[in-house]
């Protein structure tokens, strides 16, 4: 299932890498992280709460998941 995650607090390519690694750690695939857009898109069947927790553990704020 494709999900778009709105993320605040990313300011550089290192932030993008941290978010991507967090999602890879949950087994997500097809991950695209947009620094300019402030979002990540991925294919995953994990619950939204688990995605939110993994990203927020990296120090970013998840403001929505569609």
C-alpha positions in Angstrom: 0.0 0.0 0.0 1.5 3.4 -1.0 1.6 5.9 1.8 2.5 9.6 1.8 4.0 10.9 5.1 4.1 14.6 5.8 7.3 15.4 7.8 8.5 18.6 9.5 12.0 19.2 10.7 14.1 18.0 7.8 16.7 20.6 6.8 19.4 18.8 4.8 20.3 15.6 2.8 21.4 13.9 6.1 17.8 14.3 7.3 16.5 12.7 4.1 18.9 9.8 4.7 17.8 9.3 8.3 14.1 9.2 7.3 14.9 6.8 4.4 16.8 4.5 6.8 14.0 4.6 9.3 11.5 3.5 6.7 13.9 0.8 5.3 14.2 -0.5 8.8 10.5 -1.2 8.8 10.8 -3.1 5.5 9.2 -0.3 3.3 10.1 -0.3 -0.4 10.0 2.3 -3.2 11.0 5.0 -0.7 11.2 8.6 -2.0 11.9 11.4 0.4 11.4 15.0 -0.6 13.4 17.6 1.4 11.7 20.5 -0.5 8.2 19.0 -0.2 8.6 17.9 3.4 7.3 14.4 2.8 8.2 10.7 2.2 6.3 8.3 -0.1 6.7 4.5 0.3 5.1 1.2 -0.2 4.4 -0.6 3.1 1.7 -2.5 5.0 2.9 -1.2 8.4 0.3 0.6 10.5 0.5 4.4 10.4 1.4 4.6 14.1 4.5 2.4 13.5 5.7 4.6 10.6 5.1 7.8 12.7 7.0 6.3 15.7 10.0 5.3 13.5 10.4 8.7 11.9 9.8 10.6 15.2 12.4 8.4 16.9 14.9 10.0 14.4 13.9 13.5 15.6 11.4 14.6 13.0 7.7 15.5 13.4 5.1 13.5 11.4 2.1 15.8 10.7 0.0 13.4 8.6 -0.1 10.1 6.8 -2.3 9.5 3.7 
